[in-house]
Amino acid sequence: MPDSGLSHTGTMFVLALALALPASRSHGAELPPLPPDAPPPQVVQPVPDASLVPGLDPQAPPLDIATALHAASVNNMQTEIAEANIESSLAMERQAYSLLYPTLTASGGYSTVSSSDSPFGASPAQTTNGTVQVSLNIFNAAAFPGVTAAKRNLQAQRYTSRELERTLAFNVARGFLVIIATEQLLDAGSRRLAVSRQTVIDAKSRAGAGLASQNDATRALLTQATAQLTLTSDAQSVSSSRLALAQLIGLPVVGPIAVAPDIVVPGRDEATLEILALKNREDLASLRLQVEAQRKLALSERLGLVPEVSVVGSYADRNVTGNASLSAGILPAGDPVWTVGINANWTIYDGGMHSSLADGYTAAARQIYAQYLDQCSILHRDLSTALLALASAEAAIVQSGVQVEVARTNSREIQARSAQGLATALDVADAIASQFEAEADYVQRAFTLQTDRLQLRSLVGYWPTSNDALPGTVSDR
């Protein structure tokens, strides 16, 4: 594979990516341990010259894509958000189940009678009492669909949270590829500058000897200045891309970068990929569960008009002191009372509250289902577009590879002819520029090919480097 770099539209792309990436937790001092089955690091790219990109450390541990993905799952705040959302749904589920459990209440009191109300020579009466009551709904038609709705919402939130982590994983993978591409461009730019400097020396020597015009030497200086400016821009892109990835994974990215393996394409047949996506995409599964949950909530509200039956048991006792106390009455002092009963409660008319809430949930279900159908339509379009883009990228990388070989061959020939006095410094400068442009275009094409493969994996619900969720996602904790 030819040595290469990234076209200069890549600079703005990297800066935009750095601004768009979500915030992460504080940077740690060390890389987190990888899962036991993590693959070993791949071939490592040389660290760019520290004079071009300050702060880099060639002796730091190399960072591979598996480590980056694992670090992001541990450090990025998107994981914290996903966990909090699941905890909120778990609380809602417990709230729904609470209607099926007994309720235990206790009450107590103290009272006294003033001395003026007591018979002559008697002390005031003082009364203490207490009651404990247990109630249990033995029939609550609205509770059961409410529990089902809570369970569906919890599973939907698990899917949504895992989808949040999957999106983060793809952002990490793309950021990793951006670093590789920008550093390849920096390497190509360094070679271009070195050749440009030698061309300036040769052009000045030839002009001084009267073998070339002064304009040739001036043009060579312009080519050198352009190469220097390009190299500075490339170095900025490397710094920006490393900062962007560091923000995602919560670790400083200062060491060597392991070359990412080729992204595996999940398939080429559009119909098969669409079936795979409908099966794997957890954002779509979440929408389906949300539709079902809203329908269950609507049913729960409609069943709210069905009579409720509960069993109630209570224990009560009181104690009266004072010689003016009266022990007679409905609840004699020191005589505990046990009661057990069955209560029925029927709301015959509630002003339309239950029916209006049910209509609201039904409308919400329609809205979510329409959103689901829209996402399925978008999926069909995006799969078609991604397959076309992938085919175009694969053809472009072949053409660009040939163009690199042509440009390199032409550059070598021009430089050889220049050494023999058969080519001017202008010819050499043009050949150098053409070679660099071809190499930069090749890296841009390679980057596009890898990102198009990532896009296809994302569309079918896969993760960047595996078909299943990475170990340690929030739904597994």
C-alpha positions in Angstrom: 0.0 0.0 0.0 1.5 3.3 -1.0 2.6 5.8 1.7 0.1 8.6 1.8 -1.7 11.5 3.6 -5.1 13.2 3.6 -6.4 16.0 1.3 -6.7 19.4 2.9 -10.5 19.3 3.2 -9.5 16.9 6.0 -8.3 19.7 8.1 -11.7 21.3 8.4 -13.3 17.9 8.8 -11.0 17.1 11.8 -11.7 20.5 13.4 -15.5 20.0 13.0 -15.2 16.5 14.4 -13.4 17.8 17.4 -16.2 20.3 18.1 -18.9 17.8 17.6 -17.6 14.9 19.8 -19.4 14.5 23.2 -17.7 15.3 26.4 -16.0 12.6 28.5 -14.8 12.1 32.0 -11.5 13.3 33.4 -8.4 11.9 31.7 -6.9 8.9 33.5 -3.2 8.3 33.9 -3.2 4.8 32.5 -5.1 2.8 29.9 -7.9 0.7 31.4 -7.3 -3.1 31.2 -8.7 -4.8 28.1 -11.3 -7.6 28.2 -9.6 -11.0 28.3 -10.5 -11.8 24.7 -9.2 -8.5 23.3 -7.1 -8.8 20.2 -3.4 -7.8 20.3 -2.4 -4.4 18.9 -1.9 -4.2 15.1 1.1 -2.7 13.3 2.0 0.6 14.9 2.4 3.8 12.9 5.5 5.9 13.7 4.8 8.8 16.0 5.1 12.1 14.2 8.1 14.4 14.8 7.6 16.2 18.2 8.9 19.4 16.5 5.8 19.3 14.3 3.3 18.0 16.8 4.4 19.0 20.4 3.4 16.8 23.3 3.8 13.4 21.6 5.7 10.6 23.3 7.1 7.8 21.2 7.7 5.8 24.3 4.1 5.8 25.4 2.1 2.6 25.1 0.6 2.2 21.6 -3.1 2.7 21.3 -5.2 0.3 19.2 -8.8 0.5 18.4 -9.9 -2.2 20.8 -8.3 -0.3 23.7 -9.8 3.0 22.5 -13.3 1.5 22.4 -12.9 -0.1 25.9 -11.7 3.2 27.3 -14.6 5.1 25.9 -17.1 2.7 27.4 -15.5 3.3 30.8 -14.8 7.0 30.7 -17.2 8.7 28.4 -20.1 10.5 30.0 -22.5 9.0 27.4 -22.1 5.8 29.4 -23.1 7.6 32.6 -26.2 9.0 30.9 -27.1 5.5 29.6 -26.8 4.1 33.1 -28.9 6.8 34.6 -31.7 6.4 32.1 -31.9 2.6 32.9 -32.0 3.3 36.6 -34.9 5.8 36.0 -36.8 3.1 34.1 -36.1 0.5 36.8 -37.7 2.9 39.4 -40.8 3.3 37.2 -41.1 -0.5 37.0 -40.9 -0.8 40.8 -43.6 1.9 41.0 -45.9 -0.1 38.7 -45.4 -3.3 40.8 -46.2 -1.4 44.0 -49.9 -1.6 43.1 -49.7 -5.4 43.5 -48.1 -5.4 46.9 -49.7 -5.0 50.4 -49.9 -1.6 52.1 -49.1 -1.4 55.8 -50.0 1.7 57.7 -49.9 2.5 61.4 -51.4 5.4 63.4 -51.4 6.4 67.1 -52.8 9.1 69.3 -52.9 10.7 72.7 -55.6 12.7 74.4 -56.5 14.2 77.8 -59.4 15.8 79.5 -58.9 19.1 81.4 -59.3 19.1 85.2 -62.4 21.4 85.0 -64.3 18.7 83.1 -63.4 15.9 85.6 -65.8 15.0 88.5 -64.9 16.5 91.9 -61.9 14.8 93.4 -61.0 12.9 90.2 -57.9 13.2 88.1 -58.2 14.0 84.4 -58.5 11.0 82.0 -55.6 10.4 79.6 -56.1 8.2 76.6 -53.5 6.6 74.2 -54.5 4.6 71.2 -53.0 2.9 68.2 -54.0 1.2 65.0 -52.2 -1.0 62.5 -53.9 -1.7 59.1 -52.9 -3.9 56.2 -54.6 -3.6 52.8 -54.1 -5.7 49.7 -55.7 -5.3 46.3 -57.0 -8.7 45.3 -58.4 -7.3 42.0 -57.1 -4.2 40.2 -57.7 -4.6 36.5 -55.7 -1.5 35.7 -52.5 -2.6 37.5 -51.6 -5.5 35.2 -51.3 -3.7 31.9 -49.5 -0.9 33.8 -46.9 -3.4 35.0 -46.6 -4.8 31.4 -46.1 -1.2 30.1 -43.4 -0.6 32.7 -41.5 -3.8 31.7 -41.7 -2.8 28.0 -40.5 0.7 28.8 -37.6 -0.7 30.8 -36.5 -3.0 28.0 -36.9 -0.2 25.5 -34.6 2.0 27.6 -32.0 -0.8 27.7 -32.1 -0.9 23.9 -31.9 2.9 23.7 -29.0 3.1 26.2 -27.1 0.4 24.4 -27.7 2.2 21.1 -26.2 5.3 22.7 -23.1 3.3 23.5 -23.0 1.9 20.0 -23.1 5.4 18.5 -20.2 6.3 20.8 -18.2 3.3 19.6 -18.6 4.4 16.0 -17.6 7.9 16.8 -14.4 6.4 18.5 -13.7 4.2 15.4 -14.1 7.2 13.0 -11.9 9.4 15.2 -9.3 6.6 15.3 -9.3 6.4 11.5 -9.0 10.2 11.3 -5.8 10.1 13.3 -4.3 7.4 11.0 -5.2 9.4 7.9 -3.9 12.8 9.2 -0.6 11.2 10.3 -0.2 9.6 6.9 -0.7 13.0 5.3 1.8 14.5 7.7 4.3 11.9 6.7 3.7 12.5 3.0 4.0 16.3 3.6 7.3 15.8 5.3 8.7 13.9 2.3 7.4 16.6 0.0 9.1 19.3 2.0 12.4 17.5 2.0 12.4 17.0 -1.8 11.3 20.6 -2.2 14.3 21.9 -0.2 16.7 19.8 -2.3 15.1 21.2 -5.4 15.7 24.7 -4.2 19.4 24.0 -3.6 19.7 22.4 -7.1 17.8 25.3 -8.8 20.0 27.9 -7.1 23.1 26.1 -8.1 22.0 25.8 -11.7 20.9 29.5 -11.8 24.3 30.5 -10.3 26.1 28.5 -13.0 24.0 30.1 -15.7 22.4 26.8 -16.6 18.8 27.9 -15.6 16.9 31.1 -15.2 16.5 32.9 -11.9 12.7 32.3 -12.3 13.3 28.6 -11.9 14.9 29.2 -8.5 12.1 31.5 -7.5 9.5 29.0 -8.5 11.3 26.3 -6.5 11.2 28.6 -3.4 7.5 29.0 -3.9 7.0 25.3 -4.0 9.1 24.9 -0.8 7.0 27.6 1.0 3.8 25.9 -0.1 5.1 22.6 1.2 6.0 24.2 4.5 2.5 25.7 4.8 0.9 22.4 4.0 3.0 20.6 6.5 2.0 23.1 9.3 -1.6 22.6 8.4 -1.2 18.8 8.5 0.5 19.0 11.9 -2.5 21.0 13.2 -4.8 18.3 11.9 -2.9 15.6 13.7 -3.1 17.6 17.0 -6.8 18.2 16.5 -7.6 14.6 15.7 -5.7 13.3 18.7 -7.5 15.8 21.0 -10.8 14.8 19.5 -10.2 11.1 20.3 -8.8 11.9 23.7 -12.1 13.7 24.5 -14.0 10.7 23.5 -12.1 8.0 25.4 -11.1 10.0 28.4 -7.4 9.4 28.0 -4.5 11.5 26.6 -3.6 10.2 23.1 0.2 11.0 23.0 1.7 7.7 21.9 1.9 5.6 18.8 -1.3 4.6 17.0 -1.8 1.0 15.9 -3.0 0.7 12.3 -6.7 -0.2 12.3 -7.6 -3.5 10.7 -9.8 -3.4 7.6 -13.4 -3.0 8.4 -15.4 -6.1 7.5 -18.4 -5.5 5.3 -21.6 -7.4 6.6 -22.8 -8.1 3.1 -23.7 -6.8 -0.4 -27.3 -7.9 -0.9 -29.7 -5.0 0.0 -32.7 -7.2 0.9 -30.6 -9.4 3.2 -29.0 -6.4 4.9 -32.4 -4.8 5.5 -33.7 -8.0 7.2 -30.5 -8.1 9.2 -30.9 -4.4 10.2 -34.6 -4.9 11.3 -33.4 -7.8 13.5 -30.3 -6.2 15.0 -31.1 -2.5 15.2 -31.9 -1.8 18.9 -33.1 1.7 18.2 -35.9 0.2 16.1 -36.6 -2.5 18.7 -36.9 0.3 21.3 -39.5 2.1 19.2 -41.5 -1.1 18.8 -41.5 -1.7 22.5 -42.5 1.9 23.2 -45.5 1.5 20.9 -46.6 -1.6 22.9 -46.0 0.2 26.2 -48.2 3.2 25.2 -51.0 0.8 24.1 -50.8 -1.0 27.5 -50.9 2.3 29.3 -54.1 3.3 27.4 -55.6 0.0 28.3 -54.7 0.5 32.0 -56.5 3.9 32.0 -59.6 2.4 30.4 -59.7 -0.4 33.0 -59.5 2.3 35.7 -63.3 2.4 35.6 -63.5 -1.3 36.6 -64.3 -1.9 40.3 -61.4 -2.5 42.5 -61.6 -5.1 45.3 -59.2 -5.1 48.3 -58.8 -7.0 51.6 -58.3 -4.9 54.7 -57.2 -6.1 58.1 -56.6 -3.9 61.2 -55.7 -4.2 64.8 -56.6 -1.4 67.3 -56.1 -0.9 71.0 -56.4 2.0 73.6 -55.3 2.7 77.1 -57.1 5.1 79.5 -55.6 6.3 82.8 -56.9 8.6 85.5 -59.7 7.8 88.1 -62.1 9.8 86.0 -61.7 7.5 83.0 -64.6 5.8 81.4 -63.9 2.3 80.1 -67.2 1.9 78.5 -67.8 2.8 74.9 -67.4 1.4 71.4 -63.7 0.5 72.1 -63.3 -0.3 75.8 -59.9 0.4 77.2 -57.5 -2.5 77.3 -59.7 -4.5 74.9 -57.9 -4.9 71.5 -60.0 -5.1 68.4 -59.2 -7.1 65.3 -61.1 -6.4 62.0 -61.0 -8.1 58.6 -63.0 -6.9 55.7 -63.4 -6.8 51.9 -63.8 -3.4 50.3 -65.0 -2.7 46.7 -64.4 0.7 45.1 -66.1 1.6 41.8 -65.6 4.9 40.1 -68.7 5.2 38.1 -67.9 8.6 36.5 -64.7 10.6 36.8 -65.4 13.5 34.5 -63.7 11.8 31.6 -60.2 11.7 33.2 -59.5 8.0 32.4 -60.8 8.2 28.9 -58.8 11.4 28.1 -55.6 9.9 29.4 -56.3 6.7 27.4 -56.8 8.8 24.3 -53.5 10.5 25.0 -51.6 7.3 25.3 -53.2 6.0 22.1 -52.1 9.1 20.2 -48.6 8.7 21.6 -48.6 5.1 20.3 -49.6 6.2 16.9 -46.9 8.9 16.9 -44.2 6.4 17.9 -45.4 3.9 15.4 -45.3 6.5 12.6 -41.7 7.4 13.7 -40.8 3.7 13.5 -42.2 3.4 9.9 -40.3 6.5 9.0 -37.1 5.1 10.4 -37.6 1.9 8.4 -38.1 4.0 5.3 -34.9 5.9 6.0 -33.1 2.7 6.7 -34.1 1.4 3.2 -32.8 4.6 1.6 -29.6 4.7 3.6 -28.7 1.0 2.8 -29.1 1.7 -0.9 -27.0 4.9 -0.6 -24.3 3.1 1.5 -24.0 0.2 -1.0 -23.6 2.6 -3.9 -21.1 4.7 -1.9 -19.1 1.6 -1.0 -19.0 0.4 -4.6 -17.8 3.9 -5.7 -15.2 4.0 -2.9 -13.8 0.6 -3.9 -13.5 1.7 -7.5 -11.9 5.0 -6.5 -9.3 3.4 -4.3 -8.1 1.3 -7.2 -7.9 4.3 -9.6 -6.2 6.4 -6.9 -3.6 3.6 -6.3 -2.7 3.6 -10.0 -2.5 7.4 -10.0 0.0 7.3 -7.1 2.2 4.9 -9.0 2.0 7.1 -12.1 2.8 10.2 -10.1 5.8 8.6 -8.3 7.2 7.2 -11.5 6.9 10.6 -13.2 8.5 12.3 -10.2 11.5 9.9 -10.3 11.9 10.4 -14.0 11.7 14.2 -13.8 14.2 14.3 -11.0 16.6 12.0 -13.0 16.2 14.2 -16.1 16.8 17.3 -13.9 20.1 15.9 -12.7 21.1 15.5 -16.3 20.1 19.0 -17.1 17.1 17.9 -19.2 14.4 19.2 -17.0 13.9 22.5 -15.2 13.2 23.3 -11.6 9.7 24.1 -12.7 9.2 20.6 -14.0 10.5 19.2 -10.8 8.3 21.4 -8.7 5.2 20.3 -10.7 6.2 16.7 -10.4 6.6 16.9 -6.6 3.2 18.7 -6.3 1.5 16.1 -8.4 3.0 13.2 -6.4 1.9 14.8 -3.1 -1.6 15.4 -4.5 -1.9 11.8 -5.7 -0.7 10.5 -2.3 -3.1 12.8 -0.4 -6.0 11.7 -2.6 -5.1 8.0 -2.0 -5.3 8.5 1.8 -8.6 10.4 1.4 -10.0 7.5 -0.7 -8.8 4.9 1.8 -10.3 6.9 4.7 -13.6 7.2 2.7 -13.6 3.4 2.0 -13.1 2.6 5.7 -15.8 5.0 6.8 -18.2 3.7 4.2 -17.7 0.2 5.6 -18.3 1.5 9.1 -21.5 3.2 7.9 -22.8 -0.1 6.5 -22.0 -1.9 9.7 -23.7 0.9 11.7 -26.8 0.6 9.5 -27.3 -3.1 10.1 -26.9 -2.8 13.9 -23.4 -4.2 14.2 -20.6 -2.7 16.3 -17.4 -1.3 14.7 -15.2 -4.4 15.3 -17.7 -7.1 16.2 -21.3 -8.2 15.4 -22.4 -8.1 19.0 -22.3 -5.5 21.7 -18.9 -5.0 23.3 -18.4 -6.5 26.8 -19.3 -4.2 29.6 -22.1 -2.3 28.0 -24.7 -0.8 30.4 -27.3 -3.5 29.8 -24.8 -6.1 31.0 -24.1 -4.3 34.3 
